[in-house]
Amino acid sequence: MSALDERVPAPAATHSTATNPTATNSAAADPVATDSAVPSPATSGSAPASVTEPAPADPARSRPGRRRSKRAIAVAAVALVGLAAVAAYAAGMIRAGSGASGPAEEPPATATITRQTLVQTMSVDGVIGHGPSRTVTNRLSGTVTWLPEGGTTIDRGGTLYRIDDLPVILFFGDLPAYRDLGPGDTGTDVAQLEQNLAALGYSGFTVDDEYTWQTAEAVRRWQRDLGLPRTGRVELGRVVFAPEPVLVEAPVAQVGGLASPGQDILSYTGTRRVVTIQVDIEDRRFVPVGTEVTVELPDGRRLAGTIEQSYAVVEIDPATGRPSTVVEAVVSFEGEAGEDLDQIAVDVSIVIGERPDVLTVPVAALVALAEGGYGIEVIEGSTSRYVAVETGLFAGGRVEIRGPGIAEGMTVVMPS
């Protein structure tokens, strides 16, 4: 009789159900350390942890995507159910204390060891909208003489607001304006300015990072068309840079009010439809820029998406006043969501673990062994034997297994 044949299932009394979603999800998601997702029965006797799902995010709150993320790893819940069935099976179907191979007396059900790629996902609440709200900060002194209405879309070269009846212009770019620009200046901000002038049809200069006299001539033509003084220089505050066209949310300042440097003028968002999500800070490794995700709409449609922004946000708990840090991410998606789905909650599925080409069995096929660890009952002809296995990733109701004496295509016993 081999050592493996002498392993027996643990008595049913050793089983308990653990509910520690944080520890389970973190461990199971790591492709290197996923074995820790299943606690050792030798020390605790507990089954793989379950995951609870908080209530969906309230889309009516002022900030899109304000949580909470739900660590809904679907397979973990399946694992809990499966291992509960294992406990019952160990108590009622296996002859306690009998480690010898014996006849398989009409097993309640069987399954097959298969080779496949396991993919584990995390489901997060999201909200369809136009992305995070931002504020335009004024840099000029004077009187506010015009402001756009909420809902106005402003494109490159358009007027954001007017101070002393002179326009403040929107240009595209990621670098905020931080200085006056004129002949002799060099830098990324110069290149950004020239790219916008060229895109608006002003030419006669080379688009690079040098502000030359040719650039100044193009600026004078641009200033003439806007009714600005033809100085050939761009004063700080005359241009506001944003990555894309903006959708005005609401004015902050008032027409007729005094304008001063540092004053907030209006709030805006992007014009594209995106999904905003939030995850706990410990899950930030799952939402880097460029991560591909799946967005599920309320009507059941699933759209491919990509995380295009990911940043930390400090929140204040209204009940306690204590700050906490979360990670907010903006997801762009392919396809049409429908105008009626603005500020509507959606589900975003993120892959957090993957095991290619591994042997798997249903989670419920696992048997807790008396001497510790897990095993499976393999049927061989008219007999069966218990084989110790190491567990890996849990996903989709199946679990990765490793160990000597197991192979693809073997039949294993399932509990009733």
N, C-alpha and C positions, 0 to 999 in steps of 0.2 A: 504494500500500500504506500503510495507516494505521500510526501508531506502535504501537498495541495489537497489530496483526497481526504486528509484528516481534518481539514478546516470545516467548521460547522457554523451555521447562522447563529447570531446572538439571540438569547431569549428576548421575547417581546418586551419584557419589563425594562430593558436597557434603552428603549427608544423614547425620545422626547422631541418636540418640535421647537426649533429655534426661530426667533423672529428678529434678526439683526440685519436689516436691509443694507445698511451702509457698508458693513464689513464684507458681506457677500458680494455685492455688486462690484466693489473695488477689486476684490480678488479675482472674481470670475472674469472681469473684463480684461485683465492683464494677460496677453498671450504667453508670457513667460511663467507667470505664477498662478495660473488658474487652478492648480490642484488644491490651493487653499480654500477654494469655494466650497469644498465638502469637508466638514469637520470630522476629525477622527473619532470613531465610536469608542476607541480604546480609552480616550480621555474624557469625552463628554457624552458620547452616545447620541449626539444630536444629528438630525438630518440637515441637508442643505437648506440655507436660510431662505425664508420667504421674502417677498417684496410687497410693501404696501404702497397704494397709489393715492396721493393727496387729491383733493378736489381740483377740478380744472381751473385754469387761470380765468379771472374775470375780465373779459375783453372790454368792458365798459370803463375800466379805470383809465386815468389820464395818460399813463405811460404805457405804450404798447408792449405786450409780452411780459407784464409784471406778474409773472409766476403763478404758481410755482412749478418748477420742473418736476416731473414725476419719474423716479428711477424705475420705470416699468419695464424691467427685463422680463419679457414674457415667459421665458423658459424657467425662471426661478420659481414662479408660482406652480408651473407644471411639475417641477422637481419636488416641491413640498407635497403635492398630491400623490406623486409617484412613490415617494419614500414612506408616506403614511401607509400606502398599500403594501409596501415591503414589510413594514412592521407587522401588519395583520397576517401577511403571508408567512413571516417567520414564526408567528405565534401559533398559527392554526394549520399550516400546510406542510411545514418541514418537521421532520422528526427530530426534536431537540436532543442533542447529545449524540446523534448518529452521524459520524463523519465518514463512514464508509460509503463507497459507491453502491448504489442499489437501483432497483427497477424504478423507472419513471411511471408512477401509478396515475395515469390519466391526468397529466398536468392541466390546470385550468385554461392556460393559454400559452402560446409560444411566440417568440419573435426571432428575427435573424440578425446576426452581427453584419453590419454593412460598412462599406468604406465610402466616405463622402467628405465634403467640406462643410464644417459647422460655422455658422455666422451668428454672433450674439449681438443684439441691438438694444439700445436704450430709447424709450419713448419720452418725448418732452412736449409740454404744452407750448403752443405758439399762438401768435395773433397776426392775422393779415392786416397790413396797413401800409404806410409810406415810410417806415423806418423811424429812427429816433429823431426827436425834435431838437433843433439847434437854434441859436440866437445870433442875430447880426448885431455886432457892437460898433457903435459910431466912433469915428476918429476925428470928426470935424467940429468946429464951433459955429454957432449961428442959430437959426430958427428953423424948426421942422415945418416945411411948407406943403408937403404931399406924402401920403403913405398909401400903399396898395391895400385893397380889401382882402380879407381872409378868403382863401380858395383861389387866389390869383396865381397863375403859373408864369414864372419869369425865366427866360432863356438867356444864353450868352449874349452880352451886349445890351441887355434890357436894363431899365431903371428900377432899382430896388426902393429908393425913396429920394426925396429932394431936401436939401438944406439951402436956405436962402435962394430958393427957386433954381438951384443948380443940381443936376442929377448925380447920384451915386450909382455906379455901374457894376453889374454882375459879370465877372469873368470866371472861366473854369480853371481849376487848379487845386492841388492839395496843400500848397504852401501858403499860409496866411500872409497878407501884406504886412510889412513891419517897418518900412522906411520909405522916404521919398526916392524916386528914381529919376535919373537924368544922365546926360552924356558922360561917359567915363566909368559908369558903374558896371560891375560884372557880378554874375551869380545866377543861381537857380531861379530867383524871382524875376530877373531880367528875361531869361529864356521863357518863363511862364507868361510874362506880359507880351513878348513878341509872338508867341504861339497864338494868343488870342487876337492880336491885331491882324495877323495873317489870316486867321480863320474868318474874320469879319470883312476881309477883302482889301485891307491896307497892305501895300507892298512897297518895294524899293529898298528893302534892307534884307540882310541875312538873318534867319532865325537861329540864334545862338545865345550865348550867355553874356554878350557884350552890348552895351547901350551906346551905339555910335550916333554920329550926326544924321545918318540915314534913318535910324530908329526915331530920332527926335523929329524929323520931317514927317514921318508917318503918324507920330503922336499929334503933331500940330493939325494934320488933316482930320484925325479922329476928334480932336477937341473942337475944331471948327464945326463939324457936323452935329455935335452935341450942344453947341452954344456955350462952350467953356472958353475961358481965356486961353489963347494960343501961345502957351509958354514952351512947349516941347518937353516939358517935364511932367511927371505924374506924382501929384502930392499924396502923401499917406492919407487914406480915408476916401479917396475918390473912386477907388476900385475895391470891391469885395470879392474874394475868391471862394468858390465852392466847387466840389467835385463834379457836379452835374446841374441841370436845371432845378429850380427850387419851387416848391409849392408853399405859398404863404399861409401859415396857420392863423396868425392874428397879429395886428400891430401891438407893440408894447408902449411906444411913445404916443404923444397926441399931436395932431396938427396944430400949429401955433405955439407949441411949447418950445422952450429953449433946448438946444442940442449942445452937448459937451462931449469931449473925448471920454470914452469908457462907458457911455450910456447905452443901454440896450434899446434897440429900435423896433425890431420885430422878430417873431419866431417863425421857423420854416422847417419843412421836411423835404425829402426827395420827392420826385414825381412818380417814380416806378413803384409798382406793387411789390412788396417784400414781406417776409415773415420775420418777426422778432421773437427770440426765445431767450430764456434765462436758465442757467444751470448753476449748481453750487460750485464754490470756488475749487473744491477738491476734484471736480470733474472737468476742469478747464482743459486738460490734455485731450479731451474728446472733441473739442470744438475749435481747432485751429483754422485759420483762414485757408480755404481751398478744400475743406472736407466736403465730400459728397454725401447728401442726405436725401431722404424721401419725405415729401409733404403730402399728408392725407387730408383732403378737403371734407367738409361735412357731408357732401353727397357721395362720398366713397371713392372719388377719383384720387389717384396717386400721381404726383408730379415730381420729377427729378429736380433737386435743388443743390445749391452750393453755398457754403458759408463764405461771405465776402468781407465781413467785419467781425471782430471778436475783441472785446475790451472789458475791463473791470468796471463795476459800478458800485458805489457805496450807497446803501439804503439805510434809512432810519426807521426802526420799528416804532410805529405810532403808539403802541401800548407802553413800551418800556423806555423809549427814547434812545435805545442802544443802536450803534451803527453796526452793519454787517456788510461784507463784500461778496458780491455775486459776479458771475460773468454773463454779460449780455452779448448775443450774437445776432447778426442780420443775415438772413438767408434769401438769396435770389432764387427764383424758380422758373422753369420752362413751362409754357402753356398759359392759358387764360383761367383766372380764378372767378371772373364775373364781378361786375361792379357792386352787386348786392352783398358780396362777401367781405366788404371793407369792415375792419374791426371785428372780425369773426374768429373764434377760436379754432385752431387746427392742431393736428398731431404731427410732430416731426420725429422721424425715426433715424437714429444715428448708429452706425456700426461701431461697437466698442471692443469686439473681439472676433477673431477668425482663426480657424484651424483647418488648413487644407489637407485633404487626403489622409483622414484618420479613421480608425475603427470606432464604430458607435453602436450603442444599444439604447432602447428606451430607458428613461430614468427609472421607471418602475421595475426594471429587471435587476437592479442592484440589490444585493443581500448583505446586511451587516454581519460580519464574521465575529465569532466569539473571541478570538484572539486579537481582534482589532482590524480595522480596514474594511474594505468592501470586496465582494466577489460576485460572481454570476454562476448560475446552475446551468451547465452545458449538457444537453441531451446527446448521447451517442448510442444510436440504435435503441435497444430496450433498456439501457441504463442511463444514469446521469451522474455527474460529479461536480463538485464546487471548485471553481478556479478563482484565485485571488487576482484582483485587478487594481491598477491605479487609475483614478479618475482625472479627467482634464476639464475641458470646457463644456458647460451646459448650454444648450441652445435648441429651441424648437421642440422641447419634450424629449430630446436625446442627450446622451452624455458621451464624451470621448473616453475610451478605455485603452489601457496599455497593460501588457503582461505576457509572460510566457504561456504557451499552450493555447492561445486564442487566435483565430483566423477568420477572415471574411467568409460568410456563408454558414457559419456554425449556428445551430439552433439553441436558444436559451429559454428557460422557463420564465413565464410571467405570472405574477400573483393574480388571484381572482378579484 
